[in-house]
Amino acid sequence: MNISRIGKYLLIPFAVFISFVPLLDPFNVFSNLRNSAFDTFQNISPRQSVNKDNVIILDIDEKSLLEVGQWPWPRSTLSKIVDTTYLSAALAFDIVFAEFDRTGSNELKKQYQNNLSLIEILNEVPNNDDLFANSIENHGTVVLGAIPSNSITNKFDMKFGLIEQGDNPRKFLKKFSGIQTNLRILDNSAKGIGSMSIGDNDSIIRKLPLFENINGSLVPSLSLETLRVAIGASTFQIKSSNASGETAFGEETGINHVKLGNLIIPTNEDGSAWIHYSNEPITTIPIWKVLNNEFAQDFFEGKILIVGTSAPGLFDLRSTPLENNVPGVNIIANLTDQILSGQFLQRPDWIFGLELVTGLLLALLITFFIQFLGPIGGLSVFVLGNSISIFGSYYIFNFYNYLIDPISPLVICLVSYLVVTFFNFLFTELERSKVRNAFSQYMSPVMVEKLAKSSESLTLGGERKEMTFLFSDIRGFTSISEKYKSDPEGLTDLINNLLTVLSNEILNKQGTIDKYMGDCIMAFWNAPSEDLKHREKSVEAAFAMSKALEKLNNDLNRSDTEKLSVGIGINTGDCIVGNMGSDKRFDYTVLGDAVNLASRLEGQSGNYGMQIILGEETINGLSEDKYSIFELDLIAVKGKTEPVSIFTVFEKNVSNEENNEFVEDHKQFLINYRKQDWVNARKHIDKYRFSKPEFTLYYSLFLERIDELSIQILPDDWSGVFIAETK
């Protein structure tokens, strides 16, 4: 059937409609791409600061910690900083002082309350917190930081007036139940208090909230509050949707801007402001130089000072579009400088409509050109249209500071192109699918796909590869079958249900199912497709099979005595994989000693009381951070003369000392066993046989062995190898 027969014109609106589905973006994939595009724009054209000397960072850097001492410093030291900078327009602390100074006289008196002579001396010493509070009050323009929290119920005392226009801004701000503030005496002395929240950013700080909703009270950001104090303003004005002069048509679309004095700061709907980072570093002074009086007091006159830290040990490092590991105080300083300079990045709500219209026009053009001029014509429009979109977005960013998304139009165009192209090949693929489905009833899906790709697959032969093999078998299948003597159909349903859930877990871990042998499954990894993690995936599949079986037992409502269980053997090694059989009939399978050993390991799982037994080559590819690995025995399996080490694994839920102790004790147990140190081996068994239920049968087996071996005279070269008589 030709696609033109279902209507070219009907396909055009359908393709356009489908192309807009990604814009719903449930997993934030496209918003992340959009942010990456905006980051690229900032890297190409960072902000040129015009007031960089008006904002200064006083940095608690590594050298300051060496010079002054480890943090936290005595409040008397901080008082000196405040006193030295009293001529500044504002002094902000990107720090919360929530606890009393441990070196203050009040705290020392609590520590040494029985030392009356020392108490008498301390009574004459001013308390550090009081000194700091007095310095803050005398300075007159100090702003302290606070941290919004849902686990703290501290109240916030506003030090500013607030004018609200339009819709209630609290509807659009992130709400917190409380806020981590400073000591009451410090907050009372400060001129302002600002939030240090970074808002809903990911790992890169692109914007900061200007206000937070603290249980109904609005708290300005540290940058905003610092600017209020610096310019001597008393009131903020928040303008939201449906305010006078704002067009919202009755819809509550969010906050539009914040006004402070003559400064008007455009915001996003949630009250956050985009940060346009400067490529010129903010003037930064190590704070030890301030404490050493290396600057005259008039140096700070009229400046906005922000105290923060760049010391890695104080854990205030962030990432920005321009660089990684940036001190948080630098971000606050950038926003402060940006607002002071009146240089803003904006993304008003009408921009989204512009992006949609642009994407719609391009999608229609692409669809039209594909239908009537072929894929090349559509591709030409795609390349040209998106080039204009990308360079146009950058041009508007660079000259007008608007953030227009170049990704959404690109995605819309790409989806439109792919949808139409898909329909052009749909019916051909449907025919091919019929062939695949027909042959899949008789051949493995893997083989069908190989045949579909290349006729060369229709020849006998194979290749040598390292692979991982898994065998699983139902335990007690004979007894289960006896219960279904009169109900063979019920037995068939049970086995089919079991094999289905187990097989699904193998396939989910990219395994290939080779064959079913009654109640047994044989599977392998690393063929026909290359898989470097074939060891790990086989073990993951084993654990997934165990969990799936547990769920099946619950779904079937089987009692503890009736529950189905499987034994699993896994081994890794070289083999030959390919088409095996005759020139008339063959199968895609594997041959090799490693395959046989995997089967033997599965057979030993019941004897050792372990659900999963692995060979040594498989263990070598597993992470000890993810699994607890236990060697079980040195065994010569049936049909082999050379002994092999066998292991079991358990998933680590948590890493704890108790588990680590058991792992090491078990290693020592095997050493003692192989050294014929029966006394210490028995001590280990007595300690863990019943406290570790998963090892109860295993240790009982070894206890029986020890009882037998201890009364025998063993050869000097006895190494503990167990000769397995069963498969």
N, C-alpha and C positions, 0 to 999 in steps of 0.2 A: 504493500500500500504506500503510495506517495503522500508525503506530508501535505502537499498542496491541496489534496482532496479533503482534508479536514478543515481547510480554510486558513489561508495566510493571515487574513484580517482578524480572525478570532484569536490567533496565536499572539498577535502584537499586544493587546491589552493584558492577556494572561501572563506573558513574559514580564511585562512592566510591573504587574501586581506582585509576582513572585520575587522580583528583584528588591522589593521594599521589605521583605520579611527579615533579612539580616539586621535591619535598623532597629528591630525590637531588642536585639543584643542582650539575651538573657544571661549570658556569662561574661559580659563586659569585655568581650574580645575586641570589638570595634572601638569602644571608648578608650581602651588601652592603646590601640593603634593611633587613634586621634591624638591622645596625649603625647605619644612618641613623635608625631609630626610637629606638634607645638614645641616640643623640646628641641627638635632639629632647627626650627625657626629661631629659637632663642640662642642656640649655639652659633648660628650664622650671623644673627643681628642682635647681640645683647644690648641692653639699655646703656645709654651714655649718661652717666651721672652728672648733674649740674650743681649739686649741693653736697658733694661727698665730704667736704671738710666740716659740715655742720653736724654730722653724726659720727661719733667716735665710740669704738668698742674698747672697754677696759678689760683686758683678757687675763683670766686666771690660767696661765699656761704652765707647762711643765717646769720652767725655770722659776716661776713664781712659787710653785709648790716646794721647790728645792730651797729657795731663799727664805720663805716665810714659814714653811712647815706643811704637814699634811692637812687636807681638808677634813672636817670644817675648821676654819680659823676662829680664834677668839673674836667675840663681837667688838672688843676694844680695838682690834686691828681694822675691822670694817668701819668703825667709827672714824678712824683716821682717814680712810678713803673718802667718806662723806664730808668730813671737815675740810679736806684738801680741795674738794671740787665744789665748794659752796657757791661759786659764781656761775656754775653751769645753768643752762635754761631748764634742764631736767636731768635727773640721775635715776635710771631704771635698773633694777636688779632682776635678771633672768634666773632667779633663785628663789626658793621658798624657805623661809626660816620658821618652820613649824614647831621646833623643839627649843627648850631652854638651852642656853650656852652651858655646856658641861664644865667649862673653866671659870664660869662666873662665881662670885662670892656666895650667892644664894645657894647654888648647887653644891659648892664645896662645904658649906655649913651643914647641908643634909648628910653629906658623906662622912664628915668628921664631927658629928653632933656630940660625941662623948669627949672630945678634946677641947676643954673649956678655954685653954690658953689660945689655941688656934682660932676658936670661935670669936674670942675677944679681938684678935687682930683682924679677922675677916669682917667684923662689924664696922671697922674703919675704912674698908675698901669698897669703893663704888661697884655696884653690880654691873657686869658687862652688858646685859640686856638693857638696863636702864641707860647706860652710856650711849649705846647704839640708838635707842629710841630718842634720846635728847638730841643726838647729832642729826637724826632724820628730821625731827621737828624744827630744829634751828636752820637746817639747810632750806627747807620750805618747798622744794620741788622734787622730792624723792617719790618714785613710783615703785611699789613692790609687786612681785609676781604671785599668782595663785593658780592652782591646778583643778579644773572641774573634775568631779568624781561622782560615781553612783554609790560608793561605799562610805562616803563621809557626809555628814549632815551639817557641817559648819555653815553659819549664816554669813551673808555678805552685806556689808554696809556701804551703800552707794555714796560716792563723794562727788557726784555730778548730777546735773539735771538732764532730763530726757524728754524730747518732743517726738511723739509718734504721729505720723500722717499715713492715712490709708489703712489697709488691712493690718490686723494685729501681727507684728513681726514675730512673736513667740511661736506662731504656727509653723514658721519656716526654719527656725533655728533648732539645732540639736539641743535636746533637753537633758539636763543632769539634775540629780536629786540634791546634790551638795557641792561643796568646793573646799579643797585643801588650802587654807589661808595661813598667814603667818601668826606669830604670837600676837595676842590682842593688843599688847602695849606697843608693838611695832606697827600694826595696821592703823591704830589710832593716831600715830605720829606721822604716818605717810600722807602725802598729798593726793595720791591716787593708787589704785590697785587694779592690775590688769591680768587677764587670762593668758596662760602660757600654752593653751591647747593648740595642737597642730591640725585639728579637724579630721575630716575623712579623706586624708591623703593615703596613697599607697606608699611604697618604699621611697618615692621621689616627692619632695615637697614642692608643689606647684602653686598652691594657694593657701591662704590662712583665713580662718573665720575672724570677722571684725567684732562679733558679739557672740556670747553664749547665753543660753536660757538656763539659769540656775534656779530651778523650782519656781519659775514665774518672774524672777528678777533677771534683768539684762546686765551682763558683765562685759565690758569692752575688752578687746585684746590688749596685750601689753604695749604693742606698737601704738595703737590708737589712744590709749590712756596716757602714754608718755607724750604724745603730740599735744593732747589737750592741756596737760600741765605745762608743757614748754611754751605754748602760745598764749597761755593765760585764759583759755576758754573755760566756761563753766557748764556748757550744755551740749549734748549731742542731739542731732536731728536725724531720725530714721524715716525714710520715705519708702512705702511699700505700694503694691498694686492698689488701684482704685483711689489713690490720693489725688488731690487737685493737680491737674495738668498731666496725669498719667492715664494712658489708655489701656484698660484691661477688660472692658466690656463685662464687668461684673465678676470675672474670674479671679480667683486668688492665685496669682502667678508668682508671687514672692516679693522679696525685698529688691528695690531698684538702686538706691544709693544711700550713703551716710554723709551727713554734712557736719563739719566741725569748723566753726569760725567761717573763714573764706574758702576752706578746703571742701570740695565735693568729691567723694570717693565712690565711683561706680562699683556695684557688687553683683555677684551671682544671686540667683533666687534664694539661696540658703544663707545669704549674708556674708559670704566669703569673698575675698578679693584675690584676683590673680596677681602673682608676683612676677614682675619683669626684672629679672636679675641683671645686675650690672657686671660688665667685665672688668671694671675698675675696682680693686679691692677697697673695702671700707677701711678708713684709717683705724689702725689697731695699735694700742699701747699696752705692753705687758704691765700688769698691775703692780709688780714689784717696783717698777720705776716710779709709780705714783707714791708708793709707800716710802720710797727713798728720797722723796721731794726733788726729783730730777726735772720737774716742770714747775714753772711759776704759776701761781694761782690764777692769774689773768689769762693763762693759756686756755683754760677751760671756759672762759667767760662766754656766755651765750650759746654754748654747744649743748647738743643732746648726747648724753653719755649713757651707754648701756653696759652693765657689768655682766659678763658671762664667762664661759670656760671653753678652751680648746684642748684641755688635757684629756687624752684618751681614757684615763682611769676614772674620770668623772662622768663618762657615758652620756655625753650630749652631742654626738656626732650624727649628722643627717646627710642625705643626698639631695642634690638639686639638679635641674636640667643641665647645668654647666659643669658640675664636678661632684665627686663623691667625697664622703667623710668631711663634710663642712660642719663647723660648730653651729649649734642651734642659734646662738646669739647672732651669728652672721645673717641668718635668714630674717630674724626680727629687725636687724639693722637695715637690711635691704628694703623691707617693706616700709619701714619708717622713712628712709631716704626717698623712696618712690612716691609716697604720699606727699611728703614735703615738697617734692619737685613737681607734683602734678602730672606725673607720667604713669598712665594706667593702661594695662591690657584689659580689653573689654570683650565680652561675648553676650550681648543682649539676646532676649528670647526670639527676636525676629530673624536672627541669623540661621536658626534651625530651619525655618520656612524657606529661606533663600537656598540652603543646601538641598532641601527636598526638591524644589522647583528645578534647580540645576541638574540634579540627578535624574529627574523625570524627563526632562528634555533630551538629555544625552541617551537615556535608555530607549526612548521612542526612536531617536535617530539611528541608534545602533541596530535595533530590531528591524526597522524599515530597510536599512541598507543590507543586512544579512539576507532578508527575504527576497529582495529584488536585485541585489548586486553580488550576492554570495558572501561567504565568510571573510574574504579579503576586504571587501567594502566595509563590512561591520568593524573589522579590526582597525581599519584606517580611522574611522570615526572614534573608536575607543581610544586609540593612541593620541589623536589630536585633541579630543575633548578633555581627556584627563591631564594632558600636558598643560592646557589652558587653565584647568581647575587648580592644579598644583602650583604653577607659577603665579596665577592670579591670587591664590590664598597667601602666598609668601609676600607678594607685592603689597597687599592690603595690610598684612601684619607689619611690614617694615615701615610703611609710610603713614598708616592710620591707626596702628596698634589694635586692630580688630582680629580676633581669633576665629577664622573661618576654616572649617574642617575640610581638608582635601581628600580625606579617606572615604567619607560617605558617598560622594558622587562616584568615586572609583569602584567601590563595592557594588553600587547599584548597576553601574555599567557592566562590570564583570559578570554579575549574576545574570543580567539580561542576555549577555553574549552567550554564556554557558547554557542557559535554558533553551534558547532557540537552537543552538548547535546540538544540544542533547536530543531535541525532538527530530532533528534531521537524521540522526542515527538510531533513533529509538526502535523503529520497526525492524531494522536490520539486526539489531541486538536481540530483539524478541525472537526472531527466527533462530538465531544461534542458541538462545537460551533453551528453546524446545529440544534441540539436539543434545545439549548438555544434560538436561533433565532426563531424557530418555536413557542415555548411556549411564547416568549416575545410579540407575536402578540395578545395574549389573557390575559396575566397576567403582573403585574408590574415587571420591571427588578429586583427590590429588592427581590421580592418573588421568581423569577426564580433563582437568585443566592443562596438564602437560600435553595431552593429545591435541587440545584445542590450540595450543600455542605453537606446537611444532610436530610435524609428522616423523621427525627423527626419533621421537620417543617410542615409536613402534618397533624398536629393535631390541634384541636381547643384550644384556651387559650391565655393568655397574661401575661404581667408583669407590675408592677407599676414602673413608672419612672417620673422624672422631665424632661419636654420637653418644647420646644418653638414652637408655632404654628403661621402660617401666613395665612391670608385670603386676597385675592385681588379680586376686582370686577370692571368691566368697568362702569364708570359713564355715565349716560344718554344712557344706552344701548337700552332702548325702543325707544327713538327718532332716534337713529342710525338705528335700525331695520326698522323703518317706511320709511327711505330714500331708503331702499333696497327692498321695497315691490315687485317690478317687477324684482329684480335681486337677488334671494336667493343664487345663486352660488357665486356672488360677496360678499355677507355678510359672507358666509362660508369661503371664501378665506381670508377676512379681519380678522375674528375671529381666524382662524388658524395661520395667520401671527402674530397676537398679542399674542396668547397663546404660540407660539413657542419662541418668543424673551423673554417673561417674564419667561417661564419655564427654558430656558437656563441659565438665571441669577441665578435662585434658585439652579439649579444643579451645577453651577459653585461654589456656596458657600456651597456645600456638603449637600444641603437640599434634603429631600425626598418628592416627589409630591404624595400626597395621592389620590387625585381625581380631576376631572374637573366637575363642575356643571354649565353647560351652559357657561356663560362668566366668571365664578368664578373659582379661583384656590385655593385649600387647600394644604398646605405643612407643613412639620414639621422637626425639628432637634433633634438630640440626640437619634435617633433610625433609623434603627436597630443597627447602629454602635455608640459607645460611642463618644461624642464630648463635651468636657468641655467648649468650646467657643460657645455653641449653641445660646445664647442670642445675642452675638456680630455678629455672622454670619447671623442671621436672619435679623438684621438691615442693615448689609452690602448688603444683597440681596435686601432689599427694595430700597435702594438708587440706586443700579445697575439696578433694574427694571425701576425706574424712568428715568434714563439716556438712557436705551435701548428704552423706549417708546418715548422719545424725538427724538432719531435718527430715529425710525420707522416713526414718523410723518413727519420728514424732507424727508425721502426716498419716502414716499407716496405723498409728496408735498401737504399736507393738509393745508388748511387755518386755521387761529386762531379760527374761529368759528366751524370748523370741527375736530379740533385736538382731538385725543383720550386721555383719562385720566383714571387713576385708583385710587381707594381708597384702602388703605392697613391697616389691623388691625393685631397687633402682641401681643401675650400674652404668659406668661410662667407659668407653674404650673404642678402639679402632674396629671397623667392620667394612664389609662390602655392601653398598646400598644401590639398588637399581632394579631392573626388570629381570626377575628370576622365573624360570619355568621352561617350557618347550617352545618351539617355533610356532606352535598352534595355539597355545594358551599359556599366559604368564601373568605374573603379579608384581607390583612394585613393593619390594620387601627388603629385609636385611639378613645378612649371614655373618657369623663370627662368634668367637669364643666369648666376647663381652656380652653378647645377647644371651647365651646359655647361662652365664653366671648370674645375670639379672633374674632369670627364671628360677635358678637355684636359691637365690637370696629371698625371693618371695616365698618359696617353700619353707624356709627356715624361720619366717616371721612368727608363726604360731609357736614353734618350739621355744623361742626366746621371749615370748609374751610381748612382742613389740609389733605395732601396726606397720611400721616402716623400717626397712633395713636397707642400708646403702653400702655400696662398695667404696673402696678407698679413693679411687679416681674421681668419683662424684663429690666426695667430701672436700677434696682439694679445691674445688671451685666455689665453696660456700663461705659466706661471711660469718665470723664468730660474733659479730655485733648483732646479727639478726637471729642466729640459731644457737642453741645449746647443743654441742656435738659430743656424743659419747661413743667411745669404742666399746664394742660388745664382746668380741672374741677373735681369736685367731683360729680359722676353721678351714679344713680341707673338705669342700663340698663334694657330694657324690658325682663321680665321673671326672674329678680332678685330683691330681697328686700334690700340686703346689698349694700350700696354705695361703689364704687371703685374710686380711683384716676386714671385719664387718663392723658397721656403725649404725647408730640411730640418731635422730635429731628431734628437737622440740623447738617450737617457736618461742622466742623470748618476748614475753609480755612486758616485763620490766627488767632492768638490769639491777640486781641487788647482790649484797654480799653473801646472803644465804645460798643463792643459786650458784655463785662462783665457787663457794666453799664445797658444794656438792660435786661440781665438775672436777675440781682438783682432787677431792677425796676418791672419786671413782677412778681417776687415773692411777692413783696410788694403790687402790685395791687390785687392779690388774697387774701392777708391778709385783705386789706381794704374792698374788696367785701364781704368777709365772716363776717367782723365786722359791715357790713352795713354802712361803711363810703363811702357813694355814691359820695360825693364831690371830695375826693382824687382819687377815682376809675375813675370818669369821667375825671379828669385832666390827669391821665395816658393814658386813651383812646385817648384823644385829642392830646397828645404828639406823640403817636406812631401809631395811626390807619392808617394813610396814608404814614408815613415815613418808615413803615415796611410793604411792600405790602403783604408779606406772612401771615400777621396777620390781614389784613384789614377786611375780612369776620368774623373772630373770634371776633375782638373787636366790630364790628357792632352788632353781636349777643348779646354780653354782654351789649352793650348800650341799646338795646331793653329791655333786662331783667331788667336792672337797672331802666329804665323808668317805667316799670310795677311794680317792687318791691317797688320802692320809695314811691308809693302812697298807699301801702298796710301796714297793721299792722302785722308784722311778729312775730311769737312766740319767746320767749327769748332764746330758745335752737336751733334756726335756725342756721344751719351750712353751708348753701350755697349749699346743695345737690340739684342737678337737676334731676327730674324724667323724664326719656326718655320715650316718648310714642311710638316712632318708634324703629325698630330694629337697 
